[in-house]
């Protein structure tokens, strides 16, 4: 067996050490055609406990995938720290970082293109174990078969076939089996069902949730679809233009969103009652969200959502709102949040 990365031993505390935490993470890209630097992720912090699922939701281009790659140190964030069980991954390099990465795995958006078309399924699923020398021969064959069965595939029917002979949903199951082969602690699911039919989406979501419970996995589930994220997440972080604007447990965020952008995402879910969607809490008609997502290369001053927010005022252009408490386990970054009787007042939030 390959030696594991030594982890920092936390002092005894009432607060458990998160499985994964990000602290003030920023991701930057340079060398654009117009020159300068593009900040894809700006000052993002969150924590996920062992066995928990964090949903990360936002429009395309808001920085979700860039954040996922920064967690994996592919590449490392420009600023900030990423900790796995207390170990700062940004301080590791070489073999130490390589060992740490074996405890994490990415599942990609397009299952078909993420599988090597020239290899059979057995070799694709076995590859991580082969690279790490974890097993070989009959032991490796049994390990591959166990993981194929765990994701609902018949090993005898699957083992010697090529990816092109499977549907998108089956290919995603194969990707999940490959992710499980090294028994990771953390799996990052980057839009894993967006390329699949709705009926297949439900099967994959149920599969991921079952595997999380059975194997004690910690998941980060990335999607632009809040309805999908709600069904699989313990808590949800909403991103807009590289920043996190609201974090809450799944039920609270869906029933009592405090940020206007979160409210707009919920209102856009097909099939929701139109009366609920079009009426504010005070009974007035809710103004629809308008405008396009600004460029990440030239984000608006102050609050990044202000150019599309129906509640924006002068202070929104001058000050970037901090992420402050809006209830138990609920934080929001907004000067004029959608607070009701179940929330604290903004004055109480500000202290």
C-alpha positions as CSV (number, residue, x, y, z in Angstrom):
1,X,0.0,0.0,0.0
2,X,1.2,3.5,-0.8
3,X,1.9,5.7,2.3
4,X,-0.7,8.3,3.0
5,X,-0.1,12.0,3.4
6,X,0.5,12.9,7.1
7,X,-2.2,15.1,8.3
8,X,-2.2,17.9,10.8
9,X,-3.6,16.7,14.2
10,X,-6.1,19.2,15.5
11,X,-6.2,20.2,19.1
12,X,-9.3,18.8,21.0
13,X,-12.1,21.1,20.2
14,X,-15.9,21.2,20.2
15,X,-15.8,22.2,16.5
16,X,-14.7,19.3,14.2
17,X,-12.0,19.8,11.6
18,X,-13.6,20.2,8.2
19,X,-12.9,17.6,5.6
20,X,-12.3,20.4,3.2
21,X,-12.0,24.2,3.7
22,X,-11.2,27.1,1.4
23,X,-9.9,30.3,3.0
24,X,-10.0,33.6,1.0
25,X,-9.3,31.7,-2.3
26,X,-8.7,33.8,-5.5
27,X,-8.0,32.3,-8.9
28,X,-6.5,34.5,-11.6
29,X,-5.6,34.0,-15.3
30,X,-3.2,36.2,-17.2
31,X,-2.3,36.5,-20.8
32,X,-5.7,37.3,-22.2
33,X,-5.9,38.7,-25.7
34,X,-6.6,42.2,-24.3
35,X,-3.9,41.9,-21.8
36,X,-4.2,42.2,-18.0
37,X,-5.4,39.6,-15.5
38,X,-8.8,38.0,-15.2
39,X,-9.9,37.1,-11.7
40,X,-12.2,34.1,-12.1
41,X,-12.7,33.5,-8.3
42,X,-12.4,36.3,-5.7
43,X,-12.0,35.8,-2.0
44,X,-14.0,32.7,-1.6
45,X,-14.2,30.8,1.8
46,X,-16.3,27.8,2.8
47,X,-16.0,24.6,4.8
48,X,-17.4,21.1,4.3
49,X,-17.6,18.5,7.1
50,X,-16.9,14.8,6.6
51,X,-19.8,13.0,4.9
52,X,-21.4,16.3,3.9
53,X,-22.5,17.4,0.4
54,X,-21.9,21.1,-0.5
55,X,-23.8,22.3,-3.6
56,X,-22.1,25.0,-5.5
57,X,-24.5,26.8,-7.8
58,X,-24.4,29.8,-10.2
59,X,-24.6,30.8,-13.8
60,X,-22.1,29.6,-16.4
61,X,-18.9,31.7,-16.2
62,X,-19.3,32.5,-12.5
63,X,-16.1,30.6,-11.5
64,X,-17.4,27.3,-10.2
65,X,-15.1,25.0,-12.3
66,X,-12.1,27.3,-11.7
67,X,-12.8,26.9,-8.0
68,X,-13.0,23.1,-8.4
69,X,-9.6,23.0,-10.1
70,X,-8.1,25.3,-7.5
71,X,-9.2,22.9,-4.8
72,X,-7.3,20.1,-6.7
73,X,-4.4,22.5,-7.1
74,X,-4.7,22.4,-10.9
75,X,-3.4,25.1,-10.8
76,X,-3.1,26.3,-7.1
77,X,-5.0,29.5,-6.2
78,X,-3.2,32.8,-6.7
79,X,-4.2,33.7,-3.1
80,X,-5.7,31.8,-0.2
81,X,-5.4,28.3,1.3
82,X,-7.2,25.0,0.7
83,X,-7.1,22.5,3.5
84,X,-7.9,18.8,3.5
85,X,-8.4,17.5,7.0
86,X,-6.4,20.4,8.3
87,X,-3.4,20.0,5.8
88,X,-2.8,23.1,3.7
89,X,-2.6,21.8,0.1
90,X,-1.2,25.1,-1.2
91,X,1.9,24.5,0.9
92,X,2.6,21.1,-0.6
93,X,4.5,20.3,-3.7
94,X,6.0,17.3,-5.5
95,X,5.3,13.9,-4.1
96,X,3.5,15.3,-1.0
97,X,1.0,17.0,-3.2
98,X,0.7,14.0,-5.5
99,X,-0.1,11.8,-2.5
100,X,-2.7,14.3,-1.2
101,X,-4.5,14.4,-4.6
102,X,-5.0,10.6,-4.4
103,X,-7.6,11.3,-1.7
104,X,-9.6,13.6,-4.0
105,X,-11.2,12.9,-7.4
106,X,-13.0,14.9,-10.1
107,X,-16.0,13.8,-12.0
108,X,-16.4,15.8,-15.2
109,X,-19.3,17.3,-17.0
110,X,-19.0,15.3,-20.3
111,X,-18.7,11.7,-19.4
112,X,-18.0,10.4,-22.9
113,X,-15.1,12.8,-23.7
114,X,-13.5,12.1,-20.3
115,X,-13.0,8.4,-21.1
116,X,-10.2,7.2,-23.4
117,X,-12.0,5.8,-26.5
118,X,-9.1,3.4,-27.3
119,X,-9.2,1.5,-24.0
120,X,-11.7,-1.0,-22.6
121,X,-13.7,-0.2,-19.5
122,X,-11.7,-2.5,-17.2
123,X,-8.5,-0.7,-18.0
124,X,-10.1,2.7,-17.7
125,X,-11.6,2.0,-14.2
126,X,-8.4,0.3,-13.1
127,X,-6.0,3.0,-14.3
128,X,-5.8,5.0,-11.0
129,X,-5.0,1.8,-9.0
130,X,-2.4,0.8,-11.6
131,X,-0.7,4.2,-11.5
132,X,-0.5,4.1,-7.7
133,X,0.4,0.4,-7.6
134,X,-2.4,-0.3,-5.2
135,X,-3.2,-3.7,-6.6
136,X,-2.6,-6.0,-9.6
137,X,-3.6,-9.3,-11.2
138,X,-6.7,-11.0,-9.9
139,X,-6.9,-8.6,-6.9
140,X,-7.2,-5.7,-9.4
141,X,-9.8,-7.5,-11.5
142,X,-11.9,-8.1,-8.4
143,X,-11.6,-4.4,-7.4
144,X,-12.7,-3.2,-10.8
145,X,-15.7,-5.6,-10.7
146,X,-16.7,-4.5,-7.2
147,X,-16.7,-0.8,-8.3
148,X,-18.6,-1.5,-11.5
149,X,-21.2,-3.4,-9.5
150,X,-21.4,-0.5,-7.0
151,X,-22.5,1.9,-9.8
152,X,-25.0,-0.5,-11.2
153,X,-23.1,-2.0,-14.1
154,X,-22.7,-5.8,-14.9
155,X,-18.9,-6.4,-14.9
156,X,-19.2,-9.4,-17.3
157,X,-21.2,-7.3,-19.8
158,X,-19.1,-4.1,-19.3
159,X,-15.5,-5.1,-18.7
160,X,-14.2,-5.6,-22.3
161,X,-16.3,-3.1,-24.1
162,X,-15.3,0.5,-25.3
163,X,-16.8,3.8,-24.2
164,X,-18.5,4.3,-27.6
165,X,-20.7,1.3,-26.9
166,X,-22.4,2.9,-23.9
167,X,-24.9,5.7,-23.4
168,X,-24.1,8.9,-21.7
169,X,-25.6,7.8,-18.4
170,X,-23.7,4.5,-18.5
171,X,-20.4,6.4,-19.2
172,X,-21.1,8.6,-16.2
173,X,-21.4,5.5,-14.1
174,X,-18.1,4.3,-15.4
175,X,-16.5,7.7,-14.5
176,X,-17.9,7.3,-11.0
177,X,-16.5,3.8,-10.7
178,X,-13.1,5.1,-11.8
179,X,-13.4,7.9,-9.1
180,X,-14.1,5.3,-6.4
181,X,-11.2,2.9,-7.2
182,X,-8.7,4.6,-4.8
183,X,-11.4,5.0,-2.1
184,X,-11.1,8.8,-1.9
185,X,-12.3,11.0,0.9
186,X,-13.6,13.8,-1.4
187,X,-15.2,13.8,-4.8
188,X,-15.8,17.0,-6.7
189,X,-18.7,16.5,-9.2
190,X,-18.4,19.2,-11.9
191,X,-21.8,19.5,-13.6
192,X,-22.0,15.6,-13.7
193,X,-25.6,15.4,-14.9
194,X,-26.0,18.5,-17.2
195,X,-25.3,16.5,-20.3
196,X,-27.8,13.7,-19.4
197,X,-31.5,13.3,-20.0
198,X,-33.8,14.2,-17.0
199,X,-34.7,10.6,-16.2
200,X,-31.0,9.6,-16.3
201,X,-30.1,12.6,-14.1
202,X,-32.3,11.3,-11.3
203,X,-30.5,7.9,-11.5
204,X,-27.1,9.4,-11.2
205,X,-28.1,11.7,-8.4
206,X,-29.5,8.8,-6.4
207,X,-26.4,6.8,-7.1
208,X,-24.1,9.6,-5.8
209,X,-26.2,10.1,-2.7
210,X,-26.2,6.3,-2.0
211,X,-22.4,6.0,-2.4
212,X,-21.9,9.0,-0.2
213,X,-23.9,7.4,2.6
214,X,-22.4,3.9,2.2
215,X,-18.8,5.0,1.8
216,X,-18.7,8.2,4.0
217,X,-17.7,10.3,1.1
218,X,-17.6,14.1,1.1
219,X,-19.0,15.6,-2.1
220,X,-18.9,19.0,-3.7
221,X,-21.6,19.1,-6.3
222,X,-21.3,21.9,-8.9
223,X,-24.3,22.9,-11.1
224,X,-26.1,25.8,-12.7
225,X,-29.4,24.2,-11.8
226,X,-30.6,25.0,-8.2
227,X,-33.4,22.4,-8.4
228,X,-30.8,19.6,-9.0
229,X,-28.4,20.9,-6.3
230,X,-31.2,21.1,-3.7
231,X,-32.0,17.4,-4.1
232,X,-28.4,16.2,-3.3
233,X,-26.9,18.9,-1.0
234,X,-26.8,19.4,2.8
235,X,-25.9,23.0,2.3
236,X,-25.6,25.3,-0.8
237,X,-23.3,28.1,-1.7
238,X,-24.5,30.5,-4.4
239,X,-21.8,32.1,-6.6
240,X,-22.1,35.2,-8.8
241,X,-19.2,36.5,-10.9
242,X,-16.5,34.8,-8.8
243,X,-17.9,35.6,-5.4
244,X,-20.1,33.7,-3.0
245,X,-23.2,35.7,-2.2
246,X,-25.2,33.3,0.0
247,X,-24.7,30.1,2.0
248,X,-27.4,28.1,3.8
249,X,-28.7,24.6,4.3
250,X,-30.7,23.3,1.4
251,X,-34.2,23.7,2.8
252,X,-33.6,27.2,4.2
253,X,-32.1,28.5,1.0
254,X,-35.0,27.2,-1.0
255,X,-37.7,28.4,1.3
256,X,-36.3,31.7,2.6
257,X,-33.5,33.0,0.3
258,X,-32.0,36.2,1.5
259,X,-30.1,37.3,-1.6
260,X,-32.0,38.7,-4.7
261,X,-29.8,36.6,-7.0
262,X,-30.7,33.4,-5.1
263,X,-34.4,34.5,-5.3
264,X,-34.0,34.9,-9.1
265,X,-32.5,31.5,-9.5
266,X,-35.4,29.9,-7.5
267,X,-38.0,31.8,-9.5
268,X,-36.4,30.5,-12.8
269,X,-37.0,26.8,-11.8
270,X,-39.6,25.4,-14.3
271,X,-42.8,24.2,-12.8
272,X,-42.8,26.4,-9.7
273,X,-46.1,28.0,-8.8
274,X,-46.4,31.3,-10.7
275,X,-48.1,33.1,-7.9
276,X,-45.2,32.2,-5.6
277,X,-42.7,33.1,-8.3
278,X,-44.2,36.5,-9.2
279,X,-45.1,37.8,-5.7
280,X,-42.8,39.2,-3.1
281,X,-43.3,38.4,0.6
282,X,-45.3,41.6,1.1
283,X,-47.7,40.6,-1.7
284,X,-46.3,43.0,-4.3
285,X,-45.2,41.9,-7.7
286,X,-41.6,40.9,-7.8
287,X,-39.4,42.7,-10.4
288,X,-37.9,40.2,-12.9
289,X,-34.1,39.8,-13.2
290,X,-32.8,41.7,-16.2
291,X,-29.5,42.3,-18.0
292,X,-26.6,40.0,-18.9
293,X,-23.8,38.7,-16.7
294,X,-21.0,41.3,-16.7
295,X,-17.5,40.4,-17.9
296,X,-15.3,38.9,-15.2
297,X,-12.4,40.9,-16.7
298,X,-14.3,44.1,-15.8
299,X,-16.6,43.4,-12.8
300,X,-18.8,46.2,-11.5
301,X,-17.7,48.2,-8.6
302,X,-19.1,47.5,-5.2
303,X,-21.6,44.7,-5.3
304,X,-21.1,42.7,-8.4
305,X,-24.8,41.9,-8.7
306,X,-26.0,45.5,-8.6
307,X,-26.2,46.0,-12.4
308,X,-29.0,43.4,-12.5
309,X,-30.5,43.8,-9.0
310,X,-34.0,45.4,-8.7
311,X,-33.1,46.5,-5.1
312,X,-29.8,48.2,-5.9
313,X,-29.1,51.7,-4.4
314,X,-26.2,54.1,-4.4
315,X,-24.3,52.3,-1.6
316,X,-24.3,49.1,-3.7
317,X,-21.9,50.8,-6.3
318,X,-19.6,52.1,-3.5
319,X,-19.2,49.2,-1.1
320,X,-18.7,45.5,-1.6
321,X,-21.1,43.8,0.9
322,X,-19.5,41.4,3.4
323,X,-20.8,37.8,3.9
324,X,-22.7,38.2,7.2
325,X,-25.0,36.0,9.3
326,X,-28.7,36.0,8.3
327,X,-29.8,33.3,10.7
328,X,-28.4,30.0,12.1
329,X,-26.0,28.6,9.5
330,X,-27.2,31.2,7.0
331,X,-24.9,33.9,5.6
332,X,-25.6,36.5,2.9
333,X,-23.6,39.2,1.1
334,X,-26.1,42.0,0.4
335,X,-26.8,45.5,1.5
336,X,-30.5,45.0,1.2
337,X,-31.3,41.3,1.7
338,X,-34.7,39.8,1.5
339,X,-35.2,39.5,5.3
340,X,-38.5,38.4,6.8
341,X,-39.6,37.7,10.4
342,X,-37.6,34.4,10.4
343,X,-34.4,36.4,9.8
344,X,-32.5,38.9,11.8
345,X,-32.8,42.5,10.8
346,X,-29.9,43.9,8.8
347,X,-29.0,46.1,11.7
348,X,-28.8,43.0,13.9
349,X,-26.7,41.3,11.3
350,X,-24.3,44.2,11.1
351,X,-23.9,44.1,14.9
